[in-house]
Amino acid sequence: MLDDLAQALQRPALWLYTTWIQFLIIYRRTALGPLWIILSPLAFIALLGLLFTVISHSNVSVFIPHMTIGFIVWTFISEIIGASSVLYIRSKSELMSGVTNHSVFHLRLIAKAAIKFLHQVIIIIAVCIIFQVPPILKLLLLLPAILLLLIHAYWVSVLYSIIAARYRDVTQLTDLLLRIGFLATPVIWMPTDSGRGSVIGSYLMANPFYHVLEPVRSAILGTAYPYNSLMISSVIALFGLLIANIFYKRFRKKAVLWI
């Protein structure tokens, strides 16, 4: 798997250029173009953010940046999971033509989600300026958090796409998984007591989405950095890569027959 990944990374024209062209084609006849990528989450954050601020009696200057970063990172995560469930089905024609390096398809998927994510980073920057979130040295900790986010995106894409190709019910369960994950992860809510030994703290320790999301958010906001979450996320990424590698070696050729 890693050999195929290295070969694909050396030929970005196969995945990055293709993804960028497809991205341009999607928006070429729209009035606002790629601005739609920004307007949709912006409307969600503005309306729901203000509503939840009133309901939860939270400090708007704390809650809105918290929710903004959480929602945009979650959008990236959900894009990867959702697209992975239909990756082999949508790539059927290329797979049937004899493409053997499947890493190209996974990198295209990640590149597409990353392009949208980079557009939406503009919202994070704007919110940080409006609510005076100062840039601090903890931004350096954003690098390992983002790197882990991309590693998770790759192994999830590999593993989930193969399983979804074999069992089509997985595609139907994806929407349910993402809905539950969104509500169960502190994206639009803030944990009031996440200390060790507390109910919320124990719950968050068992939530893998939290360990992927929180290091990114904490590095940007400058809050107490969750080094434990970074370690847990690293362990999950390692095991995920190992399992994905096993599935990739054993089932990637069979996946072509399953679709």
Secondary structure, DSSP 8 states (H G I E B T S, - for coil): -HHHHHHHHT-GGGTHHHHHHHHHHHHTTSSSTTHHHHHHHHHHHHHHHHHHHHHHT--HHHHHHHHHHHHHHHHHHHHHHHHHTTHHHHTHHHHHTT---THHHHHHHHHHHHHHHHHHHHHHHHHHHHTT----GGGGGHHHHHHHHHHHHHHHHHHHHHHHHH-THHHHHHHHHHHHHHHHTTTSS--S---TTSHHHHHHHT-HHHHHHHHHHHHHHT----HHHHHHHHHHHHHHHHHHHHHHHHHHHHHHHH-
